[in-house]
Amino acid sequence: MQQIENQQDATFGEIHQPVLASRLRRFAAALINIVMFNALLIILGFILGLSGSNENGIDEDGIASIAALFGIAVYVAIQLYFMAKHQQTLGKYWLKVKLVNYKTRQPLSFGRYLGREVLDMIFGALGLPMLISYGMILFSKERRSLSDLIVSSLLVSAK
């Protein structure tokens, strides 16, 4: 048996396994994103509503629609910035969790990350797929959601 002279040599061949993000951090990151999205819609709706508009010929429903579209655009821009720069949404960035490729444990490509976020938005809009996804997070050993399975990702601690 060969003695290892340097401890650094002993760890050279080990594969680093990232630590799974806790269920609480995972749900909190999603909640931050949801709250931010709704807050933007409310704030922009309020600001545009105060700017008045019966004078401009736009009715209240028109203002609400403009506020909603603008709020969605601002939210998407913020999230795209964080995904491109940090490979995380704002909620994941604040809570120090990140998505990695399930097989390689390397960061997800921007396209794959974006696809996963779009899937989550679709699942949220449909309701039942999101409930199934949250159930999978709660009861699966690896805490992977339905969208994680589809795009082959895993949420890990970014520390």
C-alpha positions as CSV (number, residue, x, y, z in Angstrom):
1,M,0.0,0.0,0.0
2,Q,1.4,3.4,-1.0
3,Q,1.5,6.2,1.5
4,I,0.2,9.6,0.5
5,E,2.8,12.2,1.2
6,N,0.5,15.2,0.6
7,Q,-3.1,15.5,1.6
8,Q,-3.7,17.6,-1.5
9,D,-2.8,14.6,-3.6
10,A,-5.4,12.5,-1.7
11,T,-8.3,14.8,-2.7
12,F,-7.2,15.3,-6.3
13,G,-9.3,12.4,-7.7
14,E,-12.4,13.0,-5.6
15,I,-15.6,14.1,-7.3
16,H,-17.2,17.1,-5.7
17,Q,-20.9,16.5,-4.9
18,P,-22.8,19.8,-4.5
19,V,-25.1,20.1,-1.5
20,L,-28.8,20.0,-2.4
21,A,-30.7,23.2,-1.7
22,S,-33.1,22.8,1.2
23,R,-36.8,22.6,0.4
24,L,-37.4,25.8,2.4
25,R,-34.8,27.8,0.4
26,R,-36.3,26.4,-2.8
27,F,-39.8,27.4,-1.9
28,A,-38.7,30.8,-0.5
29,A,-36.8,31.6,-3.7
30,A,-40.0,30.9,-5.7
31,L,-42.0,33.0,-3.3
32,I,-39.6,35.9,-3.7
33,N,-40.0,35.8,-7.5
34,I,-43.8,35.6,-7.2
35,V,-43.9,38.5,-4.7
36,M,-41.6,40.6,-6.9
37,F,-43.7,39.9,-10.0
38,N,-47.0,40.9,-8.2
39,A,-45.4,43.9,-6.5
40,L,-44.3,45.2,-9.9
41,L,-47.8,44.8,-11.3
42,I,-49.4,46.6,-8.4
43,I,-46.9,49.4,-8.2
44,L,-46.9,50.1,-11.9
45,G,-50.7,49.8,-12.0
46,F,-50.9,52.3,-9.2
47,I,-48.5,54.7,-10.8
48,L,-50.1,54.5,-14.2
49,G,-53.6,54.8,-12.6
50,L,-52.5,58.0,-10.9
51,S,-51.3,59.4,-14.1
52,G,-54.9,59.6,-14.9
53,S,-56.1,58.8,-18.3
54,N,-59.6,59.6,-18.9
55,E,-58.1,62.8,-20.1
56,N,-56.0,60.9,-22.6
57,G,-58.9,58.8,-23.8
58,I,-57.6,55.6,-22.3
59,D,-60.1,53.8,-20.0
60,E,-59.2,52.1,-16.7
61,D,-59.0,48.7,-18.3
62,G,-56.6,50.0,-20.9
63,I,-54.4,51.5,-18.2
64,A,-54.5,48.2,-16.3
65,S,-53.5,46.3,-19.4
66,I,-50.6,48.7,-20.1
67,A,-49.4,48.4,-16.5
68,A,-49.6,44.6,-16.7
69,L,-47.6,44.5,-19.9
70,F,-45.0,46.9,-18.6
71,G,-44.8,45.1,-15.3
72,I,-44.3,41.8,-17.1
73,A,-41.6,43.3,-19.3
74,V,-39.7,44.8,-16.2
75,Y,-40.0,41.5,-14.4
76,V,-38.7,39.5,-17.4
77,A,-35.9,42.0,-17.9
78,I,-34.7,41.7,-14.3
79,Q,-34.9,37.9,-14.3
80,L,-33.1,37.7,-17.7
81,Y,-30.3,39.9,-16.3
82,F,-29.8,37.7,-13.3
83,M,-30.0,34.5,-15.4
84,A,-27.4,35.8,-17.8
85,K,-25.1,37.4,-15.3
86,H,-25.4,35.0,-12.3
87,Q,-27.1,31.9,-13.7
88,Q,-29.8,32.4,-11.1
89,T,-33.2,34.2,-10.8
90,L,-33.3,37.0,-8.3
91,G,-34.9,34.8,-5.6
92,K,-32.3,32.1,-6.1
93,Y,-29.5,34.7,-6.1
94,W,-30.7,36.2,-2.7
95,L,-31.0,32.8,-1.2
96,K,-27.8,31.5,-2.6
97,V,-29.0,28.5,-4.5
98,K,-28.4,27.7,-8.2
99,L,-29.4,25.3,-10.9
100,V,-26.9,22.8,-12.3
101,N,-27.0,20.1,-14.9
102,Y,-28.2,16.9,-13.3
103,K,-25.6,14.7,-14.9
104,T,-22.5,16.9,-15.0
105,R,-23.2,19.1,-12.0
106,Q,-22.0,22.1,-14.1
107,P,-24.1,25.3,-14.4
108,L,-27.0,25.1,-16.8
109,S,-26.7,26.8,-20.2
110,F,-28.7,30.1,-20.5
111,G,-31.1,28.5,-23.0
112,R,-31.8,25.5,-20.8
113,Y,-32.2,27.7,-17.8
114,L,-34.6,30.0,-19.6
115,G,-36.6,27.0,-20.9
116,R,-36.9,25.7,-17.3
117,E,-38.2,29.1,-16.1
118,V,-40.7,29.2,-18.9
119,L,-41.9,25.7,-18.0
120,D,-42.4,26.8,-14.4
121,M,-44.4,29.8,-15.6
122,I,-46.6,27.5,-17.7
123,F,-47.0,25.1,-14.9
124,G,-48.0,27.9,-12.5
125,A,-50.6,29.2,-15.0
126,L,-52.1,25.7,-15.4
127,G,-52.2,25.0,-11.6
128,L,-52.2,21.2,-11.4
129,P,-48.7,20.7,-13.0
130,M,-47.3,23.2,-10.4
131,L,-49.0,21.2,-7.5
132,I,-47.5,18.0,-8.9
133,S,-44.1,19.7,-9.2
134,Y,-44.2,21.0,-5.6
135,G,-45.3,17.5,-4.4
136,M,-42.3,16.0,-6.2
137,I,-40.0,18.5,-4.4
138,L,-41.5,17.6,-1.0
139,F,-41.4,13.9,-1.4
140,S,-38.4,13.1,-3.7
141,K,-35.0,12.3,-2.3
142,E,-33.2,14.7,-4.6
143,R,-35.9,17.4,-4.2
144,R,-36.3,17.8,-8.0
145,S,-39.4,19.4,-9.5
146,L,-41.2,18.4,-12.7
147,S,-39.3,21.0,-14.6
148,D,-36.0,19.8,-13.2
149,L,-36.8,16.3,-14.5
150,I,-37.7,17.7,-17.9
151,V,-34.6,19.8,-18.4
152,S,-32.3,17.6,-16.4
153,S,-31.4,20.1,-13.6
154,L,-30.8,20.1,-9.9
155,L,-31.1,22.9,-7.4
156,V,-28.0,23.1,-5.1
157,S,-26.5,25.4,-2.5
158,A,-24.4,28.1,-4.1
159,K,-22.2,28.7,-1.1
